[in-house]
Each structure stands twice: as C-alpha cells, then as structure tokens.
Amino acid sequence: MTTYGDEPFTFTEFAYFAEMARAATSAALARGYALVILPATSRHDVWSNVALDGTVVIDPSDHDPVVTELVRQGLPVVSDGRPAGTLPVTAWVDNDHEAAVLELLDHLAAAGARRIGLLTGTTTDTYTRLSTTAYLHWCERVGQDPVYESYPAHDPCAGAVAADRLLARPDRPDAVYGLFDPNGTDLLAAARRYGLRVPEDLLLVCCSESTVYAATEPPITTLSLKPRRIGTAVIQLLIDAIEGIDTGRPVEQVIPTELIIRTSSQRRPPRTTVSAPRSPAGD
C-alpha cells in the first residue's frame, strides 16, 4: 500500500481500503497464496526483506520509489489505480473516475444545484488527480467558476477544517462533492454550524463505502468504487502474472462505479398547502 507516500496513514480505518484488503485476502487464499500487507511508510529495505512473489500497490504516486524498486527486483506489480506517467506496472485495475464525477455532478445539477463545490486532496495519486480534473472540466463546460478546497487527506482533522472553509466562502456552494470517506460527516457538521439545511440549502455527495451514511440525518448520497471487485481483480491479475498464466484477461481493467442516491442530494419540492373547500355563501 503506497497511498500518501511517506505520510502516516491508517488505511484500515477507511471502508474502501478495508473492504479491498478483505476481498484481496480471500482471492489470494482461494488460489493458495498468503497476502502480506505492508504500510505506506515501510522503508525500501523492509520490502526487500520480505519474501514476495509479487506485489499489489494502491494508488501509487507519480514517481513511486517502492514500485520502481520492486520492478528492478523483477517482481510483478499490479496497481489498484491507473499509474501516472511512465510508472512501470504489470497490470492495473481502476474505475472510470472522470465518468463517475461527471455523472454525480449532473445529478446534483438536475436536483437544482447552481454552484457545486468540491473537497479534494493535495496528493498526486490518480484518483485525486483525475477526479479533480473532471470537476474542473465540468465547471468549464457548464460555465461555472470552480469552488473547491484542498487538504492533505491523511490528516484526520484537516477534512473538517477544509469543509468549514468551503462553506464559509463568500461564493459558498449550494452543493458539494467530497472525494474522501469522512467528507460526508465533515460537511454535514459544517452545514449545521452555519445553519444550512441539508438538502434544502445544501446538497451533499461523498465517495465512501461506509454503511454509516445510510443512517445519518439526513442519509447521504455516496459514490461506491466497488472495492471488493477491485480487490479480487488485482489479485487474479497478480497471480496470473506470477504463474505465467495467459487467461486472456485484459491487463488494464475498469470496474464500474455506483451512485447510491439518498436524501442529501435530492432537493425537496416546495410544500403546497391544500385548504378544505369553502362552503357556498349563505350556508
């Protein structure tokens, strides 16, 4: 796992990574392999001292030194996330992040949003970069000025601060998409601090696999990246490469996403008061 490079990051606290790791472990065991999980902060010598047949890396950065070293050792490397630039990997599995972002932005616009904001990260991983670029392109296409705040996603406190900054802007958005798991609760809390009602005053969507968002008040719309399917796919590709098996599977696989629509992104129509019919005059 190489997300966020040298920054401290407890990835098992995030539903995406936890689900992906569980699925990957099951897929590896089913084919007679054990899955060893090493943290993003592991030094090169730690990776070198573990007897590995191959490696899965998650969201590698543009010039990830771990990937370069593993390839130098002749190990197959499969990436969860399209590698940027010329980063050498054996295969990769990812989502169509651009299409997913455009779909949810169009959904928010159809619900009545006129100024859609974004909470994004400061890292260079493919997910953050492609999602942010898709948002900027959408804004250009519809003629909206971008309204976004960036923060280091490895910092558990920074997301709440960024959500507060976004809703404190003079050009405050009337809808927000948050790229990361905690953004839904961060934005909901910030909205309450500013007296904004969700969804009446502010529409919300975040990318998350957490079931908690089905029970928030109101329930929050989430984008699912289908981590279980990704976890299974990366392991199948890796073991095929280790064993030299040509299954005909493409070495570049795109997994569909799912927008799970809940109350937070559906603006309620104006309430209509219906009065009882009046009695005829003189009755």
Steps between C-alpha positions, in 0.01 A plus 500: 500500500668823392225760529622838632865400473688568821204650682356307797175339391296229675325370191295233681295780657355577155228271370636493142842369599363260761255344253759485225750326731242245616402412145865480392582270794213265413601492133863423588410221743266345243798455269740378768684824576534708815455877488748709700396862558776756552432865589567792270783620724705179467862565402641338188702253707183379672352404164831342398514285815156345445490198268251614237379334181333820381343820627177697484539875554208733571488846344875534435631853462646628172857390574449236767843374613353177639356403161826583325698287746262204478512505120881521517493179705299334224178466699158533333319813620125553459354841582164586651478826309623600157868586532593850399767576243741217427478319835573137403236249613400158374127577502250737658137511611309824548168679461405753236533789744427766239168341401402444864563863594314632196201278582471622857552865404222470243285336769557796734428750223177317414402525868524878476862577593641811332841527669657160572809486719768237549702374797816348356849394605851633456654169389598395146338156499288414197166503683544851637652640182244358256201581722611860548576544130155364409339753735696788347409390147133473597508852645651631178239320290201638692649846557535475878797643690673219693442510876728257683724447800799264514646333806744217589266201514726306739426758773178401684440856620573682175181387326275666757701823473479493119123436512463801729709717265291395202170592662641826639592633155317807369423294188372213711384201293145368516624143443828325584672178394763366743763263360577321825320276747469745795385792284131420537498535877744794484273689261184412691653635822622817327155556348343484844750749638402746227128437539469333159235235449583187302364458235289818496797742511790269419520178298768248600675203338817325614705205379475229764433132557392558861153383602480784752377737229175306463414594860613864527241775530435542217642191324788604273538408134823309439711396203618139529822399322424129554817413697411131536496455124825693472667298777407174331608620156847623603579170671385293203719708268797478736484123546454451125820702449688308771401164351544612139138419419346659192129505582409753235398746770591860409790637703318834523158456661238767573246421772161681485406734786158545660333821614281409799244781511363599840321800649802734520515554123129523427360846553143480622235676291326802658226401739146571385228569754161365400203662677165336552239620249294792621127465549278689257410854614200514729535142627 
